[in-house]
Amino acid sequence: MTHRLKKENNFSYIEVGEGKPIILLHGLMGGLSNFDSVTSFFSKKGYKILIPELPIYNMSLLKTNVKSFAKYLHDFIEFKGYDKVILLGNSLGGHIGLYHTKLFPEKVEALIITGSSGLYESAMGSGYTKRSDYEVIKKKAQDVFYDPEIATKDIVDEVYKTVNDRNKLIKTLAIAKSAIRHNMAKDLPKMQTPTCIIWGKNDTVTPPEVAEEFDELLPDSELFWIDKCGHAAMMEHPDEFNQILDAWITKRGI
């Protein structure tokens, strides 16, 4: 990531551009650099992009859950002094965005989710019994994407390091359980926030039917597909992702 990480008041985050705040929320194994293209595009279009480092491995085990991360996000928004924000979340980040919106709807002008957990995901924390086998971990990292080449050596190395750190693995499993526990099927019909759903047609972690269910349950949502695309659309097809989101934001007057 070329942008400098700011550290203030127990928050570490990237801040780029000026204007209406868009907060980007990364997933469980996702780095801040996953949003490089979104950051670059929207920071030049009159938005301030903020990417907080979520304290996924820094909370006590008791607080390693979706609700705690949603409250952490609320604390960050309060710390920055924003009345309203746009939230964009991938995978676990989408789930945190949804849960935050459920708790603090008045704070969220619009929500964008892509490959989000919250209804179903093929267990984020499973399949690490052979975690010391680099090739097994490499295959798992590649399976997240339609194009396995997106899983660079840096990405695979980071995942390998994470799952072979006992403390991080315990937290990973705790978050996976929390994501299942915090199923949002009953909450979504009450959430009136305008929501843009951008989904990879070939997502195997949160399959296409999950996107369709989100779209069905949310009262004010629109669903957009990206072909030949897995679980992280903003990484695999950055230009298409940005164009879809820019058109939606413009149409909604956000």
Secondary structure, 3 states (H helix, E strand, C coil): CCCCCEEECCEEEEEECCCEEEEEECCCCCCHHHHHHHHHHHCCCCEEEEEECCCCCCCCHHHCCHHHHHHHHHHHHHHHCCCCEEEEEECHHHHHHHHHHHHCHHHEEEEEEECCCCCCCCCCCCCCCCCCCHHHHHHHHHHCCCCHHHCCHHHHHHHHHHHCCHHHHHHHHHHHHHHHHCCCCCCHHHCCCCEEEEEECCCCCCCHHHHHHHHHHCCCEEEEEECCCCCCHHHHCHHHHHHHHHHHHHHHCC
